Amino acid sequence: MDYIDYYKVLDVTKSATEADIKKAYRKLARKYHPDLNPNDKEAEKKFKEINEANEVLSNPENRKKYDKYGKDWKHADEFEKAGYDPNQQQNRQQGGYQYSEGDFSGFGGGDFSGSDFSDFFNSMYGQSAGRSRSQAKYRGQDFNAELELDLKAAYTTHKQNLTVNGKNIRITIPAGVENGQIIKIPNHGGPGVNGGPNGDLYITFIISNNSDFKREGNNLYADAPIDLYTAILGGETYINTFDGKVKIKVPAETQPGTKVKLKGKGFPVYKKENQFGDLYITYTIKLPTKLSDKEKELFEELAKLRKS
């Protein structure tokens, strides 16, 4: 197995924080996603490398092992049981077997083949150890993907087809999913080894908003324009919601910036059936334009009345 510099794959330094790694992964995963690069083998290969690098570096324990053992990080536990420390400079004695740093040149990134690895453990612990390792079950790799949804699509529970690592899957997206939320799809990651369980698929949702609403948690916010006469005299107006139009009463002498709460007309609560946030409306006043001479005259009379 060739050494892959996962830091270089994600274009981050070894001192990168978890947030730096997450940000870099999202940017690259979107750039090389198979849905955006159909029939592009190089992009597909790059996408797999990005996911592999993220699996290792986004997990603190895996990252620690990778920093210490390089490409053989998955065998860190076995190395440590054998007493191997790549940072140890002196010879050590274990179980009557004398070995030095040079005996393990393949462990830290050299050309140490699978058969050599088995031979080494056989020499240390006998044939049973080699058989135990060859029959060990390993869990498959977890996959990570991003899915972009419009706010309106996130309002309702619906099914959607995805292509992940070359495979098509159909998932149900619950209403109310939030921007940046991650959900796990069990057993849809990489295949296990030697009959081990499959990995999982983690989907990060990116919610875009092309509506007139602003979302904060489960609540929605929007402006509602009303004309001058309705604001002064009172009346009715229609408010747009994701459920359609709603007619509400406007009290007389409503001032600009007045806020009204429409209970239960906000966003659905994630995985809480028939539970919704609220919709907050802020009134704006539309002033009349292109007044006729008669209208101007009436406004002038009204102004005189207000001053008297």
Order of alpha helices (4+ residues) and beta strands (2+ residues): alpha-alpha-alpha-alpha-alpha-beta-beta-alpha-alpha-beta-alpha-beta-beta-beta-beta-beta-beta-alpha-beta-beta-beta-beta-alpha
